[in-house]
Amino acid sequence: MSTGAKKKAQWTVLGYLAGDNNLEGAAIDDINEMEAVGSSDRMNVVIQVDRAADFNQSNGDWRTTRRYYITQGADRKKITSKLLKDLGETNTGDSRVLQDFMRCAVQDYPAERYLLVLWNHGSGFYVPPEMMVGEGAPSPREMTTRARAKMRRSFFHTTRQEVFSQEPRKRGICYDDGSSDCLDNKELQQVLSYMQTRLDGRKIDVVGMDACLMTMLEVAYQIRNQAAILVGSEETEPGEGWPYDRILADLSAKPTMPGADLAKCIVDRYIESYEEPGPFDQDVTQAALDLSRLGDVTAAVDALAKALLQKLPSVQTKGAIVTAWQRAARFFDNYYVDLHHFAENLGELAGDAAISTACQGVKNAIEGRGAASPIIWERHLGEGMTKVKGLSIYLPPLKNPSDYYRTLDFAADTKWADFLDAYLT
């Protein structure tokens, strides 16, 4: 892929499109959206896209993984960009594949700032192992407690059946149907850490998750030392995902914009793209998080967990938690809750001064009242999103919380996992 020394652009956009699944057609559409703007001497757009065999037959129906330097093209049905390399069949769930793409792109297309877009299916920090029942089928209880949401863009699962059929330890980010593998958040952390060494210790300026359910406190905390800003949705995304033509047009018009401005632009353009009536009503949300400002909200959640642990196994406290959870905006079939909305409800219901004070602390940290809020910008649409603030947290409806949760940095550094164990046993 090397093309010799190049002058630094203002931005290099790295798109990692894991399309070896039922989103293959959406991947092709998004590449064509990118080509509506293309690269310039001040903005590089470099992508790596893996395709599937069964969902889209356009562009010669090639089945391998390709790298492209995105150039401007008017044909919205055909990829016309410069092909850099055909890699053959790859596993987008292998961290080495992502790492190699980023290394080559940064080496050959250096820039002052970098946006990494992880494009595919997604479901927050992890698909809980307790989903596995028998031969991989969900239990009747689980199916009755989980919402029958429409299938949309989600990083970790392609269909409900595939979620349940995969080995628990092989679920995570960038789902690849061809290899039944994916990245998990710890692997993503390791790849971003490696890239820091290639960037002389600098963080990736913006990590964008064009996927479902990714602006979780746990996900943000996992990559806080490797990335400056995280942009994504705490809700499922419609299949169209991000409007790349609008986002890249803004960046092309103002290539000197800092990371926070680009993050706000992504949020605005995403929400605007769903304001017009579509085939069905959309509940959408998008948020930009400053990962250097997670300290106050993390400490507030830790304080809330400690206050709750002091009162468990009190029937009154458990009842307040259940009711607060029921009233809160929930995601991923009820496994995640909007953190602010849950704290707001629990503070009103707890009947305990310590818990109510801790809930107010969580709200203050998210709102930036006497605390450093990580929320740079947040917008939403739809009746179901009126109370969301852009940041979710793991609070499942069933007993036996995920064993994998304990391996996350957030679980190690706070008492939230201890609270879950006490509450769900």
C-alpha positions, -999 to +999 in steps of 0.1 A: +000+000+000+030+023+005+031+052-020+061+070-006+063+100+016+032+122+016+025+157+029+004+157+060-033+163+054-054+180+081-075+149+086-073+112+076-106+093+079-101+056+084-132+035+077-132-001+088-163-016+072-170-051+084-195-060+057-191-098+058-227-101+071-262-089+063-251-053+061-231-058+029-255-037+009-254-009+034-216-010+032-217-004-006-242+024-002-220+041+024-189+039+001-209+056-026-220+083-001-183+088+007-175+091-030-200+120-033-173+141-016-141+121-020-106+129-007-085+160-012-050+172-004-063+183+030-086+153+038-078+117+031-106+091+032-092+055+033-114+025+039-111-013+042-142-032+034-149-069+037-179-083+018-203-113+022-215-138-004-252-135-002-266-100+003-254-078-025-243-086-061-232-052-072-198-040-084-188-074-098-199-091-066-163-096-054-161-115-021-128-105-006-115-076+015-103-045-003-087-012+006-097+019-012-085+055-013-119+073-017-121+096-047-150+117-058-174+100-081-210+108-093-221+072-098-241+063-067-244+027-078-208+019-086-175+021-066-151+042-086-125+050-060-088+040-063-082+004-053-052+002-031-050-035-024-071-067-025-063-086+007-082-118-002-104-132+025-099-117+059-114-120+094-126-085+104-129-099+140-092-104+141-075-075+159-044-080+137-065-071+106-077-038+120-043-031+133-026-037+099-052-015+082-047+014+106-009+011+105-008+012+067-033+040+064-015+062+090+019+055+074+008+062+038-018+090+045-004+109+075-025+137+090-027+162+118-058+144+131-075+110+126-111+098+126-114+060+130-149+048+120-158+012+131-187+002+109-208-029+114-230-046+140-228-036+176-242-042+211-223-022+236-197-038+258-207-074+251-235-099+243-241-114+277-230-151+280-261-160+299-280-157+266-266-191+258-292-218+269-291-254+258-280-257+222-279-219+219-316-212+220-329-186+243-351-197+272-388-189+272-383-165+302-356-147+283-376-142+252-406-129+271-385-104+290-366-091+260-382-067+236-389-077+200-371-047+185-367-043+148-333-056+135-311-026+128-274-019+126-258-036+156-221-044+159-223-078+175-252-096+160-266-100+125-298-119+134-314-129+167-306-166+159-270-159+152-266-140+185-277-171+204-258-196+183-223-181+187-199-192+214-200-165+241-163-158+242-164-151+204-187-121+205-177-085+204-170-057+179-168-060+141-187-091+135-175-113+106-200-140+096-175-157+074-152-165+103-177-164+132-154-141+150-153-105+162-133-080+182-142-074+218-136-041+235-104-052+252-089-061+217-100-027+205-082-011+234-051-030+225-052-020+188-057+017+197-028+014+222-006+000+195-016+029+173-005+054+200+030+040+196+028+047+159+016+083+166+043+091+191+020+087+221-009+107+206-045+094+210-067+088+181-086+121+178-121+106+172-134+071+173-167+068+156-190+038+161-214+036+132-231+008+150-257+002+177-255+007+214-219+018+217-220+050+239-219+030+271-200+042+300-182+009+300-171+011+264-160+048+267-140+039+299-123+010+282-107+032+255-103+064+275-065+064+274-063+056+237-088+079+221-098+115+228-135+114+217-161+087+211-191+093+189-220+068+187-255+058+197-268+043+230-298+031+210-299+008+179-292+025+146-313+023+115-297+004+087-287+035+069-263+045+097-243+077+093-249+101+063-213+101+051-219+125+022-231+152+047-204+146+073-175+145+047-189+176+030-187+195+063-151+183+069-141+191+034-154+226+037-136+231+070-107+207+072-090+226+100-119+219+124-108+203+157-120+169+169-148+182+191-162+202+162-161+172+139-178+151+166-206+176+169-210+177+132-214+139+131-241+141+158-260+169+140-258+154+106-269+120+119-300+133+136-309+156+106-307+126+083-336+110+101-358+141+106-377+134+073-405+107+076-392+073+067-407+038+063-413+036+100-409+060+129-374+063+142-361+065+177-326+077+172-299+093+194-262+102+189-237+116+213-201+128+214-181+120+245-149+136+257-131+106+271-107+127+292-137+139+312-150+105+324-136+109+360-165+126+376-192+105+362-172+073+369-167+084+405-204+093+408-215+058+396-190+043+420-206+063+448-241+052+438-230+015+437-216+018+472-247+035+485-269+007+469-247-020+484-252-005+518-290-011+515-291-044+497-307-069+501-334-045+514-368-053+497-375-016+496-343-008+478-347-037+453-382-025+446-371+010+440-344-002+416-369-024+397-394+005+393-366+030+383-354+005+357-389-001+344-395+037+339-361+044+324-352+044+287-337+010+280-317-005+251-305-038+237-336-057+247-336-041+282-300-050+291-288-014+292-304+017+306-299+054+300-277+063+330-292+098+336-328+087+333-323+057+356-306+079+383-334+104+380-360+078+386-341+060+414-334+093+432-372+099+434-381+064+445-353+053+468-366+066+501-331+068+513-311+100+516-277+084+507-290+068+476-309+099+465-278+120+470-257+096+450-283+097+422-281+134+422-243+131+419-247+110+388-271+135+372-248+164+380-218+147+365-237+140+332-252+175+331-220+192+341-234+208+372-203+213+395-186+185+376-168+179+343-194+163+320-181+140+293-210+149+270-197+172+243-229+171+223-261+150+223-292+150+202-321+126+197-354+121+179-385+101+187-409+096+215-389+069+231-358+091+233-371+121+250-353+114+283-320+101+271-287+120+277-263+100+255-247+076+280-259+041+290-248+015+315-252-022+320-282-032+341-297-064+329-332-077+338-322-112+346-301-129+373-265-140+367-248-109+351-223-115+324-190-131+336-173-111+308-183-079+325-157-085+352-129-083+327-136-047+318-117-017+332-148-001+345-158-032+365-123-034+380-122+003+389-157+008+404-182-011+426-208-013+398-201-050+391-203-057+429-237-040+429-249-061+400-238-093+417-256-083+449-287-071+432-291-099+406-284-129+430 
